[in-house]
Amino acid sequence: MDALYLAKRKSASQTLSDICDRRPALASVLTVFMPLYAAREELRSSLQGSVSALPELQHPNAEFLSQGVPLLANASFDWIDAPFKEAAKAILPQLAGLEALAADIEAYAKGLESGKLVPSTLVAAYLSSDAKSLVKITKPFVASASVGAFLTQQILGPVLHAARNASGETDTAAWRQGYCPVCGSFPSIGCLGRPDPDQSEFAKGGGGKKFLHCSLCGNDWHFRRGACPGCNNEEPGAIEYLRAPDTPWERIEMCRKCNTYVPNIDLRETTENPDLDAESLGMLHLDLKAAEEGLKPLAPAFWNTFD
């Protein structure tokens, strides 16, 4: 991803631990999710043996990309049942700290074990944003559609991440949308990269090339700095900011036209190389500020919605 990172990214656990040290007030929330993020990270590697390269990612459809259609939009998921169930066995126990979801988690797991909840059908509905089908599929096992979507996302994310790794680098340079060119999900966080050492002295002086990070599959893609990923608003001043005074590399990028926002980190302002999934969770203090402004996260999660 260009020169977004000049050093190896920290693990999710280390990133969350660093945030707890920096913001002790968030520790009670973040520690609940540490086992989950550690399990997701481990799965990305352990699933490599059971996930094959995807032809849709190895040979990206240029027409799809030019028309704003994610590469997996029309893909077959007949391969996903076994790795999805493997991921579920690792992920669902790590959600035990969410006591309000205990019954849903148990029923969801039993649905997978019994074969009544079929991963390939579930994933196809989830990735196509077919809300009606997703509700119909998950209703026997969970109390609400949002819970079904949350559990599916947590399990599916590492599987798709492993599939991306198995498929190698995918050329999506022509993509101009604010949602992921691989799976179509919105970004959980964005970042401004450090200067690229291969650029000319003039070009690399400021750095700050903008990337968005997918909330589901973990893909990173380049996006226009002055545009809103939610509504593509590119008018002057379209993006406004909420900042954390004590951590100048952290901020919320918000759009008043569609009232959505995406957390962002500016890597030019810090020597840290955090795990982006963990970093997005660790910006809860700014999510709270955004909620006070009447804004909605572009990628809603249990920890950044306060209705």
Secondary structure, DSSP 8 states (H G I E B T S, - for coil): -TTS-SS----HHHHHHHHHHH-GGGHHHHHHHHHHHHHHHHHHHHGGGT----HHHHS--HHHHHTT--TTTT---TT-HHHHHHHHHHHGGGGTT-GGGHHHHHHHHHHHHHTSS-HHHHHHHHHTT-HHHHHHHHTTT-SSHHHHHHHHHHHHHHHHHHHHHHH-----TT---SS-TTT---EEEEEE----TTS-HHHHTT---EEEEETTT--EEE--TTS-TTT---STT-EEEEE-TT-TTEEEEEETTTTEEEEEEEGGG-S----HHHHHHTTHHHHHHHHHTT-EESS--TTT---
